[in-house]
Amino acid sequence: MALTKVSPSLFATTNNITSVTVGGSANTISLTFDGSGVITGASNNAVSVANTAITGNIVSSQIASVNGSVITANTIANSAIQTGAVENYMSAAGLGFGMRNRIINGAMVIDQRNVGASVTITTGTDYVVDRFFGQGSITSKFTGQQSSTVPTGFKNSLLFTSSAATTPGASDYYYFNQNIEGLNVSDLAWGTASAATVTLSFWVRSSLTGTFSGVALNDGANRSYAFTYTINSANTFEQKSVTIAGDTSGTWLTTNGVGIRLRFALGAGSNFLQTANAWSTGNVVGATGTTQWISTSGATFYITGVQLEKGSTATSFDYRSIGTELFLCMRYYQSVCVTSADTAGSASGIPMRLTAVNNGATSPLTGWQFPVAMRASPSVQTYGGGVAGGSFITNDSGGGSATQSSFSSTDIGSKGIRVNLTGRSNSTYQYWIDCGTGATQLGWTQNAEL
């Protein structure tokens, strides 16, 4: 019932009314009065609103329950919120939940190695942008590079271009991949009865349409789940999402090794394809019956906004600051004075100088601490004049110099490195090396990729 108006005289003390109840059954409002007609209490003030939009500002004290789930000043029961609603709100507000997205560099903004240059994909692991590499069973069949062709809300994408019309044989494969560290997916509990469901989402564009595929794979390459997605319109970015039930079998690493291999197929023969949407055994690239992108010369494939998250709902992309994304990438790879980007902003082109401690009659010692602790002790590649293995100059306080192309010995850990300089043993001199991309300058990379 609706209470539209109550006369003040109703509550006069002469009427001796001490309470009023409005409504019936569970939808009641009860008011209690003192002898002067003043309301002293209210009870059963629960109001149910079903399938009705509520407008205006509502504070927690005005709401008793939502679908029977109590709302207090500090908590809201899970049943009152649609799955993914909070994540989407936080993302839109520029707030984060931490590592919701298990993919690193999913927006393709970090490219330490190539700085946007094209990379020819070989039979090795050829990194195009940080954390994403391409691979083929036959070399030089496609290229990859960072691109500025993007959907709204993104700055970069990853572009692959087919170099020739290639028909895959039974044992051929062409794909790109990110290996996810086991420590970043340990909470998924794959390989146990508690394995969590995950959702993969991404933006994709291709000159070809049809059904494409990929696969989630363990480190041992003996547990795999092939998934499919459909590109409906050529040369148009489309957002896709795929839900994968966690694997309750097999061995899935939760160490600093490979936790999950995420592959996107660009073409493969029958030996590397399997039935979609089911866990299986074997080392595969994608699903049977899907588009062989590699078979069309000049075909293009763009991807960005790659996100892998816990749960069965794809939420909005988990944007991270550029500094955070770079540091996440540097756990696996670091470039120092190798590319133009490494020396950008340096007026002299020599953004740093290594000094060496005199070590008596043996080679002088130098070293450095890594800006980010790496996944494991990295391999170090020296550069001279921007060329791998090229020569660089060691200078001394006596006015001399010596040319070398490597360090004589190294002691490398995950947080730093100590090196000896070859051919320098004067006990009275001090030594230094200018670092940069110039002809006589030193650069190096540190690689701890999975």
Salt bridges, closest charged atoms under 4 A:
GLU181 OE2 - ARG331 NH2 2.76
ASP187 OD1 - ARG102 NH1 2.79
ASP187 OD2 - LYS310 NZ 3.54
ASP219 OD1 - ARG261 NH2 3.16
GLU238 OE1 - LYS240 NZ 2.79
ASP247 OD1 - ARG223 NH2 2.79
GLU309 OE1 - ARG100 NH1 3.69
ASP318 OD1 - ARG100 NH2 3.97
ASP318 OD2 - ARG320 NH1 3.76
GLU325 OE2 - ARG320 NH2 3.14
ASP396 OD2 - ARG424 NH2 2.08
ASP434 OD1 - ARG353 NE 2.67
GLU449 OE2 - ARG113 NH2 2.81
GLU449 OE1 - ARG131 NH1 2.57
